[in-house]
Each structure stands twice: as C-alpha cells, then as structure tokens.
Amino acid sequence: QVQLQESGGGMAQVGDSLRLSCAASGRTVSTATVAWFRQAPGKERESVAIIRRHGGGTYYADSVKGRFAISRDNAKNTVSLQMNSLKPEDTAVYYCAAGMGVILSNIWNGAAYDYWGQGTQVTVSS
C-alpha cells in the first residue's frame, strides 16, 4: 500500500512559478512510476508529467513541455513538479499518482496507476 500526499498548490499570477510536492509513504518512490495529472472544471483529467521508476526517464505533455519539470528525491521519498511560466490554462486540481507496473505504452493512462493523492488546487490568474 502506498499513500500519497500533495502539497504546494495555491494562487499564482501569469508568469509565476509554483512547486508541487508529492510525499509518499509505504513504499519508496524510486520503485514506482509517478505521474502528475490535472483536472480543470468541465475537462477531462490529463497527465502532464511522468517520471518512470529506477531512472527510466521523464515525459511531458506538449502543453507543459519546457515550462514544467518533474523530479524525484529518493532520500525524502518525494516527487516534485516545478511549474514555471504559469498560464491561466494551468488552473486545475493537480494529483500525483503512482504505479508499480506501468509499462511505457501506458504511462499516459490514468487507469494504469494504482495509488492517487487527494489533489491540490492550482489557480493562475491574469
């Protein structure tokens, strides 16, 4: 069993930066593929950044590429999402999710992830 807890959300202005953290307990994050998803009101949930287990690489949605960076701190058992140059369209609830057996072809699919956090709100205003 893995418990995930997001933190770091809040209000921001266009162009600002925020850093989200996902703290894991019950299992080390290095053994899991961890993704950040987001869901805006009236929209489908989408994956924005993924870090695969055991140094398997990072992946980003086109909408955030070059602005967001996902990283893992094995010592703290956390996965972070650094969000720069925020835009109003980044407004959403952000969730971290972890999966133990996520294959590469399925990394964008939320159904592939076993554990989810409660989410943290990010609101970007112009």
PABAVO-324068 format. One record per residue (C-alpha): chain; residue in three letters; residue number from 1; x, y, z. Coordinates in pm, 1 decimal, decimal comma. Layout:
REM residues N
chain=A; res=ALA; n=NUM; xx=X; yy=Y; zz=Z
...
REM end
This chain:
REM residues 126
chain=A; res=GLN; n=1; xx=0,0; yy=0,0; zz=0,0
chain=A; res=VAL; n=2; xx=121,0; yy=349,8; zz=-84,9
chain=A; res=GLN; n=3; xx=-14,6; yy=675,1; zz=49,3
chain=A; res=LEU; n=4; xx=41,8; yy=993,8; zz=-148,4
chain=A; res=GLN; n=5; xx=1,2; yy=1349,0; zz=-23,0
chain=A; res=GLU; n=6; xx=30,2; yy=1652,7; zz=-246,2
chain=A; res=SER; n=7; xx=127,5; yy=1998,4; zz=-125,9
chain=A; res=GLY; n=8; xx=235,7; yy=2329,3; zz=-271,1
chain=A; res=GLY; n=9; xx=-68,9; yy=2438,4; zz=-463,2
chain=A; res=GLY; n=10; xx=-219,1; yy=2782,3; zz=-436,6
chain=A; res=MET; n=11; xx=-281,8; yy=3105,3; zz=-619,5
chain=A; res=ALA; n=12; xx=-40,3; yy=3245,8; zz=-876,1
chain=A; res=GLN; n=13; xx=-23,8; yy=3517,2; zz=-1136,4
chain=A; res=VAL; n=14; xx=53,5; yy=3460,8; zz=-1501,9
chain=A; res=GLY; n=15; xx=425,4; yy=3400,5; zz=-1538,4
chain=A; res=ASP; n=16; xx=476,0; yy=3296,7; zz=-1177,2
chain=A; res=SER; n=17; xx=621,2; yy=2969,2; zz=-1056,4
chain=A; res=LEU; n=18; xx=489,3; yy=2709,6; zz=-815,2
chain=A; res=ARG; n=19; xx=639,3; yy=2388,0; zz=-689,7
chain=A; res=LEU; n=20; xx=418,0; yy=2093,2; zz=-607,2
chain=A; res=SER; n=21; xx=538,0; yy=1807,4; zz=-392,6
chain=A; res=CYS; n=22; xx=406,3; yy=1455,4; zz=-360,8
chain=A; res=ALA; n=23; xx=514,3; yy=1281,0; zz=-42,5
chain=A; res=ALA; n=24; xx=490,7; yy=903,6; zz=-46,0
chain=A; res=SER; n=25; xx=469,7; yy=661,3; zz=240,6
chain=A; res=GLY; n=26; xx=451,7; yy=286,2; zz=246,0
chain=A; res=ARG; n=27; xx=691,4; yy=232,9; zz=-40,7
chain=A; res=THR; n=28; xx=987,7; yy=414,3; zz=-192,3
chain=A; res=VAL; n=29; xx=908,0; yy=629,6; zz=-491,6
chain=A; res=SER; n=30; xx=1210,6; yy=500,2; zz=-678,0
chain=A; res=THR; n=31; xx=1024,8; yy=172,2; zz=-729,4
chain=A; res=ALA; n=32; xx=719,7; yy=336,7; zz=-886,0
chain=A; res=THR; n=33; xx=633,3; yy=528,1; zz=-1198,4
chain=A; res=VAL; n=34; xx=491,4; yy=855,6; zz=-1069,6
chain=A; res=ALA; n=35; xx=279,9; yy=1095,4; zz=-1268,8
chain=A; res=TRP; n=36; xx=120,7; yy=1430,6; zz=-1216,8
chain=A; res=PHE; n=37; xx=-228,5; yy=1459,9; zz=-1352,1
chain=A; res=ARG; n=38; xx=-454,8; yy=1760,0; zz=-1355,3
chain=A; res=GLN; n=39; xx=-821,9; yy=1819,1; zz=-1399,3
chain=A; res=ALA; n=40; xx=-980,9; yy=2152,7; zz=-1472,1
chain=A; res=PRO; n=41; xx=-1354,2; yy=2216,8; zz=-1422,6
chain=A; res=GLY; n=42; xx=-1553,1; yy=2065,6; zz=-1704,9
chain=A; res=LYS; n=43; xx=-1249,7; yy=1899,3; zz=-1859,1
chain=A; res=GLU; n=44; xx=-1111,9; yy=1550,3; zz=-1862,1
chain=A; res=ARG; n=45; xx=-821,2; yy=1456,1; zz=-1642,7
chain=A; res=GLU; n=46; xx=-489,7; yy=1474,2; zz=-1824,9
chain=A; res=SER; n=47; xx=-140,9; yy=1363,0; zz=-1743,5
chain=A; res=VAL; n=48; xx=113,4; yy=1641,7; zz=-1759,8
chain=A; res=ALA; n=49; xx=439,6; yy=1491,2; zz=-1634,0
chain=A; res=ILE; n=50; xx=571,3; yy=1143,5; zz=-1563,2
chain=A; res=ILE; n=51; xx=886,1; yy=1004,7; zz=-1411,3
chain=A; res=ARG; n=52; xx=947,5; yy=637,5; zz=-1457,9
chain=A; res=ARG; n=53; xx=1088,9; yy=413,3; zz=-1191,7
chain=A; res=HIS; n=54; xx=1455,3; yy=335,3; zz=-1148,6
chain=A; res=GLY; n=55; xx=1570,1; yy=628,2; zz=-1358,7
chain=A; res=GLY; n=56; xx=1363,7; yy=532,8; zz=-1659,1
chain=A; res=GLY; n=57; xx=1317,7; yy=885,6; zz=-1787,0
chain=A; res=THR; n=58; xx=1074,7; yy=1175,1; zz=-1775,7
chain=A; res=TYR; n=59; xx=789,5; yy=1262,5; zz=-2007,0
chain=A; res=TYR; n=60; xx=582,1; yy=1574,7; zz=-2051,7
chain=A; res=ALA; n=61; xx=261,0; yy=1674,7; zz=-2219,6
chain=A; res=ASP; n=62; xx=311,2; yy=1919,2; zz=-2504,8
chain=A; res=SER; n=63; xx=111,3; yy=2178,8; zz=-2313,9
chain=A; res=VAL; n=64; xx=372,0; yy=2197,5; zz=-2035,7
chain=A; res=LYS; n=65; xx=693,4; yy=2098,1; zz=-2211,1
chain=A; res=GLY; n=66; xx=967,0; yy=2349,5; zz=-2142,7
chain=A; res=ARG; n=67; xx=777,2; yy=2500,4; zz=-1850,4
chain=A; res=PHE; n=68; xx=727,2; yy=2211,5; zz=-1605,5
chain=A; res=ALA; n=69; xx=988,7; yy=1977,8; zz=-1462,4
chain=A; res=ILE; n=70; xx=928,8; yy=1660,0; zz=-1266,3
chain=A; res=SER; n=71; xx=1192,0; yy=1527,9; zz=-1031,5
chain=A; res=ARG; n=72; xx=1235,1; yy=1267,7; zz=-762,5
chain=A; res=ASP; n=73; xx=1411,7; yy=1291,3; zz=-427,6
chain=A; res=ASN; n=74; xx=1470,0; yy=938,0; zz=-309,2
chain=A; res=ALA; n=75; xx=1608,3; yy=1049,7; zz=26,3
chain=A; res=LYS; n=76; xx=1286,5; yy=1236,6; zz=105,9
chain=A; res=ASN; n=77; xx=1066,0; yy=989,8; zz=-80,2
chain=A; res=THR; n=78; xx=901,4; yy=1268,9; zz=-273,3
chain=A; res=VAL; n=79; xx=830,3; yy=1359,6; zz=-632,6
chain=A; res=SER; n=80; xx=808,4; yy=1726,7; zz=-720,0
chain=A; res=LEU; n=81; xx=664,6; yy=1924,1; zz=-1007,2
chain=A; res=GLN; n=82; xx=829,9; yy=2259,1; zz=-1071,8
chain=A; res=MET; n=83; xx=590,2; yy=2474,9; zz=-1268,6
chain=A; res=ASN; n=84; xx=728,1; yy=2786,9; zz=-1432,9
chain=A; res=SER; n=85; xx=577,5; yy=3048,0; zz=-1661,4
chain=A; res=LEU; n=86; xx=230,5; yy=2960,5; zz=-1539,6
chain=A; res=LYS; n=87; xx=-66,8; yy=3031,9; zz=-1761,8
chain=A; res=PRO; n=88; xx=-438,0; yy=3062,6; zz=-1680,8
chain=A; res=GLU; n=89; xx=-493,9; yy=2731,6; zz=-1860,2
chain=A; res=ASP; n=90; xx=-276,0; yy=2562,0; zz=-1598,9
chain=A; res=THR; n=91; xx=-554,3; yy=2620,3; zz=-1348,4
chain=A; res=ALA; n=92; xx=-668,8; yy=2279,8; zz=-1224,5
chain=A; res=VAL; n=93; xx=-659,5; yy=2036,0; zz=-939,1
chain=A; res=TYR; n=94; xx=-328,6; yy=1854,8; zz=-958,3
chain=A; res=TYR; n=95; xx=-296,4; yy=1494,1; zz=-849,3
chain=A; res=CYS; n=96; xx=4,3; yy=1272,0; zz=-812,6
chain=A; res=ALA; n=97; xx=-33,7; yy=906,5; zz=-891,2
chain=A; res=ALA; n=98; xx=196,0; yy=608,0; zz=-855,4
chain=A; res=GLY; n=99; xx=200,8; yy=275,9; zz=-1029,0
chain=A; res=MET; n=100; xx=422,8; yy=-24,5; zz=-972,3
chain=A; res=GLY; n=101; xx=389,9; yy=-195,9; zz=-1307,1
chain=A; res=VAL; n=102; xx=322,2; yy=80,3; zz=-1555,9
chain=A; res=ILE; n=103; xx=450,3; yy=-14,7; zz=-1898,0
chain=A; res=LEU; n=104; xx=585,4; yy=251,9; zz=-2131,3
chain=A; res=SER; n=105; xx=294,7; yy=233,9; zz=-2374,2
chain=A; res=ASN; n=106; xx=51,6; yy=301,7; zz=-2089,5
chain=A; res=ILE; n=107; xx=219,1; yy=582,0; zz=-1895,8
chain=A; res=TRP; n=108; xx=-33,9; yy=845,8; zz=-2002,0
chain=A; res=ASN; n=109; xx=-331,6; yy=634,5; zz=-1896,2
chain=A; res=GLY; n=110; xx=-465,0; yy=713,3; zz=-1550,8
chain=A; res=ALA; n=111; xx=-607,7; yy=363,9; zz=-1520,7
chain=A; res=ALA; n=112; xx=-253,4; yy=227,7; zz=-1513,6
chain=A; res=TYR; n=113; xx=-180,2; yy=390,6; zz=-1178,4
chain=A; res=ASP; n=114; xx=-259,8; yy=214,8; zz=-854,9
chain=A; res=TYR; n=115; xx=-240,4; yy=495,4; zz=-599,4
chain=A; res=TRP; n=116; xx=-360,4; yy=853,0; zz=-601,6
chain=A; res=GLY; n=117; xx=-328,4; yy=1153,2; zz=-377,8
chain=A; res=GLN; n=118; xx=-614,7; yy=1379,6; zz=-277,8
chain=A; res=GLY; n=119; xx=-512,5; yy=1660,9; zz=-508,5
chain=A; res=THR; n=120; xx=-404,9; yy=2021,0; zz=-465,9
chain=A; res=GLN; n=121; xx=-562,1; yy=2324,0; zz=-631,5
chain=A; res=VAL; n=122; xx=-358,6; yy=2548,9; zz=-856,4
chain=A; res=THR; n=123; xx=-520,8; yy=2871,4; zz=-971,5
chain=A; res=VAL; n=124; xx=-347,4; yy=3104,6; zz=-1213,9
chain=A; res=SER; n=125; xx=-496,2; yy=3445,2; zz=-1271,2
chain=A; res=SER; n=126; xx=-412,8; yy=3707,0; zz=-1528,7
REM end
